[in-house]
Amino acid sequence: MAQIMVILNEDGLLKPGGPVYKIVRESVSDRIDRLGPDAALLNVIDRKPQIRDQIKVLAMWHKKIKLKPTIEF
């Protein structure tokens, strides 16, 4: 979990404890539960640009209109 969160938060967009951070952490946790930790890490590394784009959109949505959509990767 920690390795994946570090990879996804290279630019500091995710603030620990913040609502977007919690949504991303929950999505990562679900991915780990489904794939296992090693496969989830490889999946995130492989899809990193797409996931980070989704996180940016999620952060914008939350900032503008306080929506809490999910992140899918």
NUKOL-997003 format. One record per residue: residue number from 1; residue in one letter; chain; x, z, y of N, C-alpha, C in turn. Coordinates in Angstrom, 1 decimal. Layout:
<romis>
+-----+------+-----+--------+--------+--------+--------+--------+--------+--------+--------+--------+
: seq : type : mol :    n_x :    n_z :    n_y :   ca_x :   ca_z :   ca_y :    c_x :    c_z :    c_y :
+-----+------+-----+--------+--------+--------+--------+--------+--------+--------+--------+--------+
: NUM :    a :   A :      X :      Z :      Y :      X :      Z :      Y :      X :      Z :      Y :
...
+-----+------+-----+--------+--------+--------+--------+--------+--------+--------+--------+--------+
</romis>
This chain:
<romis>
+-----+------+-----+--------+--------+--------+--------+--------+--------+--------+--------+--------+
: seq : type : mol :    n_x :    n_z :    n_y :   ca_x :   ca_z :   ca_y :    c_x :    c_z :    c_y :
+-----+------+-----+--------+--------+--------+--------+--------+--------+--------+--------+--------+
:   1 :    m :   A :    0.8 :    0.0 :   -1.2 :    0.0 :    0.0 :    0.0 :    0.9 :    0.0 :    1.3 :
:   2 :    a :   A :    1.8 :    0.9 :    1.3 :    2.7 :    1.0 :    2.5 :    3.4 :   -0.3 :    2.8 :
:   3 :    q :   A :    4.0 :   -0.9 :    1.7 :    4.7 :   -2.2 :    1.9 :    3.8 :   -3.3 :    2.5 :
:   4 :    i :   A :    2.6 :   -3.4 :    2.0 :    1.7 :   -4.4 :    2.5 :    1.3 :   -4.1 :    3.9 :
:   5 :    m :   A :    1.0 :   -2.9 :    4.3 :    0.6 :   -2.5 :    5.6 :    1.8 :   -2.8 :    6.6 :
:   6 :    v :   A :    3.0 :   -2.6 :    6.2 :    4.2 :   -2.9 :    7.0 :    4.3 :   -4.4 :    7.3 :
:   7 :    i :   A :    4.1 :   -5.2 :    6.2 :    4.1 :   -6.7 :    6.3 :    3.0 :   -7.2 :    7.3 :
:   8 :    l :   A :    1.8 :   -6.6 :    7.2 :    0.7 :   -7.1 :    8.0 :    0.8 :   -6.5 :    9.4 :
:   9 :    n :   A :    1.6 :   -5.6 :    9.7 :    1.7 :   -5.0 :   11.0 :    3.0 :   -5.2 :   11.7 :
:  10 :    e :   A :    3.6 :   -6.3 :   11.5 :    4.9 :   -6.6 :   12.0 :    4.9 :   -6.5 :   13.6 :
:  11 :    d :   A :    3.8 :   -7.0 :   14.2 :    3.8 :   -7.0 :   15.6 :    3.2 :   -5.8 :   16.2 :
:  12 :    g :   A :    2.8 :   -4.8 :   15.4 :    2.2 :   -3.6 :   16.0 :    0.8 :   -3.7 :   16.4 :
:  13 :    l :   A :    0.1 :   -4.8 :   16.0 :   -1.3 :   -5.0 :   16.3 :   -2.2 :   -3.9 :   15.7 :
:  14 :    l :   A :   -1.9 :   -3.4 :   14.6 :   -2.7 :   -2.4 :   13.9 :   -2.2 :   -1.0 :   14.3 :
:  15 :    k :   A :   -3.1 :   -0.2 :   14.9 :   -2.8 :    1.1 :   15.3 :   -3.3 :    2.1 :   14.2 :
:  16 :    p :   A :   -2.3 :    2.8 :   13.5 :   -2.8 :    3.8 :   12.5 :   -3.9 :    4.7 :   13.0 :
:  17 :    g :   A :   -4.9 :    4.7 :   12.1 :   -6.1 :    5.6 :   12.4 :   -7.1 :    4.8 :   13.2 :
:  18 :    g :   A :   -6.8 :    3.6 :   13.8 :   -7.8 :    2.9 :   14.5 :   -8.8 :    2.2 :   13.6 :
:  19 :    p :   A :   -9.9 :    1.7 :   14.1 :  -10.9 :    1.1 :   13.3 :  -10.5 :   -0.2 :   12.6 :
:  20 :    v :   A :   -9.7 :   -1.0 :   13.3 :   -9.2 :   -2.2 :   12.6 :   -8.2 :   -1.9 :   11.5 :
:  21 :    y :   A :   -7.4 :   -0.9 :   11.8 :   -6.4 :   -0.5 :   10.7 :   -7.2 :    0.0 :    9.5 :
:  22 :    k :   A :   -8.2 :    0.8 :    9.7 :   -9.0 :    1.3 :    8.6 :   -9.7 :    0.2 :    7.8 :
:  23 :    i :   A :  -10.2 :   -0.9 :    8.5 :  -10.8 :   -2.0 :    7.8 :   -9.7 :   -2.7 :    7.0 :
:  24 :    v :   A :   -8.6 :   -3.0 :    7.6 :   -7.5 :   -3.7 :    6.8 :   -7.0 :   -2.9 :    5.7 :
:  25 :    r :   A :   -6.9 :   -1.6 :    5.9 :   -6.4 :   -0.7 :    4.8 :   -7.4 :   -0.7 :    3.6 :
:  26 :    e :   A :   -8.7 :   -0.7 :    4.0 :   -9.7 :   -0.7 :    2.9 :   -9.7 :   -2.0 :    2.1 :
:  27 :    s :   A :   -9.5 :   -3.1 :    2.9 :   -9.4 :   -4.4 :    2.2 :   -8.1 :   -4.5 :    1.3 :
:  28 :    v :   A :   -7.0 :   -4.0 :    1.8 :   -5.8 :   -3.9 :    1.0 :   -6.0 :   -3.1 :   -0.3 :
:  29 :    s :   A :   -6.7 :   -1.9 :   -0.1 :   -6.9 :   -1.1 :   -1.2 :   -7.8 :   -1.8 :   -2.3 :
:  30 :    d :   A :   -8.8 :   -2.5 :   -1.8 :   -9.7 :   -3.3 :   -2.7 :   -8.8 :   -4.3 :   -3.5 :
:  31 :    r :   A :   -8.0 :   -5.0 :   -2.8 :   -7.1 :   -6.0 :   -3.4 :   -6.2 :   -5.4 :   -4.4 :
:  32 :    i :   A :   -5.6 :   -4.3 :   -4.1 :   -4.8 :   -3.6 :   -5.1 :   -5.5 :   -3.2 :   -6.3 :
:  33 :    d :   A :   -6.8 :   -2.7 :   -6.1 :   -7.6 :   -2.3 :   -7.3 :   -7.9 :   -3.5 :   -8.2 :
:  34 :    r :   A :   -8.1 :   -4.6 :   -7.6 :   -8.5 :   -5.8 :   -8.4 :   -7.3 :   -6.5 :   -9.0 :
:  35 :    l :   A :   -6.2 :   -6.6 :   -8.3 :   -5.0 :   -7.3 :   -8.8 :   -3.9 :   -6.5 :   -9.3 :
:  36 :    g :   A :   -3.8 :   -5.2 :   -8.9 :   -2.7 :   -4.4 :   -9.2 :   -1.7 :   -4.5 :   -8.0 :
:  37 :    p :   A :   -0.9 :   -3.5 :   -7.9 :    0.0 :   -3.4 :   -6.7 :    1.0 :   -4.6 :   -6.5 :
:  38 :    d :   A :    1.6 :   -5.0 :   -7.6 :    2.6 :   -6.1 :   -7.5 :    2.0 :   -7.4 :   -7.2 :
:  39 :    a :   A :    0.9 :   -7.7 :   -7.8 :    0.2 :   -9.0 :   -7.6 :   -0.4 :   -9.0 :   -6.2 :
:  40 :    a :   A :   -0.9 :   -7.8 :   -5.7 :   -1.5 :   -7.7 :   -4.4 :   -0.4 :   -8.0 :   -3.3 :
:  41 :    l :   A :    0.8 :   -7.4 :   -3.5 :    1.9 :   -7.6 :   -2.6 :    2.3 :   -9.1 :   -2.6 :
:  42 :    l :   A :    2.4 :   -9.7 :   -3.7 :    2.7 :  -11.1 :   -3.7 :    1.6 :  -12.0 :   -3.0 :
:  43 :    n :   A :    0.4 :  -11.6 :   -3.3 :   -0.7 :  -12.3 :   -2.6 :   -0.7 :  -12.2 :   -1.1 :
:  44 :    v :   A :   -0.4 :  -11.0 :   -0.6 :   -0.3 :  -10.8 :    0.8 :    0.9 :  -11.6 :    1.4 :
:  45 :    i :   A :    2.0 :  -11.6 :    0.7 :    3.2 :  -12.3 :    1.2 :    2.9 :  -13.8 :    1.2 :
:  46 :    d :   A :    2.2 :  -14.3 :    0.2 :    1.9 :  -15.7 :    0.2 :    0.9 :  -16.1 :    1.2 :
:  47 :    r :   A :   -0.1 :  -15.3 :    1.5 :   -1.1 :  -15.6 :    2.5 :   -1.0 :  -14.9 :    3.8 :
:  48 :    k :   A :    0.2 :  -14.4 :    4.1 :    0.4 :  -13.6 :    5.3 :   -0.1 :  -14.3 :    6.6 :
:  49 :    p :   A :    0.2 :  -15.6 :    6.9 :   -0.2 :  -16.2 :    8.2 :   -1.8 :  -16.2 :    8.3 :
:  50 :    q :   A :   -2.5 :  -16.5 :    7.2 :   -3.9 :  -16.5 :    7.3 :   -4.5 :  -15.1 :    7.5 :
:  51 :    i :   A :   -3.9 :  -14.1 :    6.8 :   -4.4 :  -12.8 :    6.9 :   -4.2 :  -12.2 :    8.3 :
:  52 :    r :   A :   -3.0 :  -12.5 :    8.8 :   -2.7 :  -12.0 :   10.2 :   -3.6 :  -12.7 :   11.2 :
:  53 :    d :   A :   -4.0 :  -13.9 :   11.0 :   -4.9 :  -14.6 :   11.9 :   -6.3 :  -13.9 :   11.8 :
:  54 :    q :   A :   -6.7 :  -13.5 :   10.6 :   -8.0 :  -12.8 :   10.4 :   -7.9 :  -11.4 :   11.1 :
:  55 :    i :   A :   -6.8 :  -10.8 :   11.0 :   -6.6 :   -9.5 :   11.7 :   -6.8 :   -9.6 :   13.2 :
:  56 :    k :   A :   -6.1 :  -10.6 :   13.7 :   -6.2 :  -10.8 :   15.2 :   -7.7 :  -11.1 :   15.6 :
:  57 :    v :   A :   -8.4 :  -11.9 :   14.9 :   -9.8 :  -12.2 :   15.2 :  -10.6 :  -10.9 :   15.0 :
:  58 :    l :   A :  -10.4 :  -10.1 :   14.0 :  -11.0 :   -8.9 :   13.8 :  -10.8 :   -7.9 :   14.9 :
:  59 :    a :   A :   -9.6 :   -7.8 :   15.4 :   -9.2 :   -7.0 :   16.5 :  -10.0 :   -7.4 :   17.8 :
:  60 :    m :   A :  -10.1 :   -8.7 :   18.0 :  -10.8 :   -9.2 :   19.2 :  -12.3 :   -8.9 :   19.1 :
:  61 :    w :   A :  -12.9 :   -9.1 :   17.9 :  -14.3 :   -8.8 :   17.7 :  -14.5 :   -7.3 :   18.0 :
:  62 :    h :   A :  -13.7 :   -6.5 :   17.5 :  -13.9 :   -5.1 :   17.6 :  -13.8 :   -4.7 :   19.1 :
:  63 :    k :   A :  -12.8 :   -5.2 :   19.7 :  -12.6 :   -4.9 :   21.1 :  -13.7 :   -5.3 :   22.0 :
:  64 :    k :   A :  -14.2 :   -6.5 :   21.8 :  -15.3 :   -7.1 :   22.6 :  -16.6 :   -6.5 :   22.4 :
:  65 :    i :   A :  -17.0 :   -6.5 :   21.1 :  -18.4 :   -6.2 :   20.8 :  -18.6 :   -5.1 :   19.7 :
:  66 :    k :   A :  -17.5 :   -4.4 :   19.4 :  -17.6 :   -3.3 :   18.5 :  -18.2 :   -3.6 :   17.1 :
:  67 :    l :   A :  -18.0 :   -4.9 :   16.7 :  -18.5 :   -5.2 :   15.3 :  -17.4 :   -4.7 :   14.3 :
:  68 :    k :   A :  -17.9 :   -4.5 :   13.1 :  -17.0 :   -4.1 :   12.1 :  -17.1 :   -5.0 :   10.9 :
:  69 :    p :   A :  -16.7 :   -6.3 :   11.1 :  -16.8 :   -7.2 :    9.9 :  -15.7 :   -6.9 :    8.9 :
:  70 :    t :   A :  -15.8 :   -7.5 :    7.8 :  -14.7 :   -7.3 :    6.8 :  -13.7 :   -8.3 :    6.9 :
:  71 :    i :   A :  -12.6 :   -8.1 :    6.3 :  -11.5 :   -9.1 :    6.2 :  -11.4 :   -9.6 :    4.8 :
:  72 :    e :   A :  -11.3 :  -10.8 :    4.6 :  -11.2 :  -11.4 :    3.3 :  -10.0 :  -12.2 :    3.0 :
:  73 :    f :   A :   -9.2 :  -11.8 :    2.1 :   -8.0 :  -12.5 :    1.7 :   -7.8 :  -12.5 :    0.2 :
+-----+------+-----+--------+--------+--------+--------+--------+--------+--------+--------+--------+
</romis>
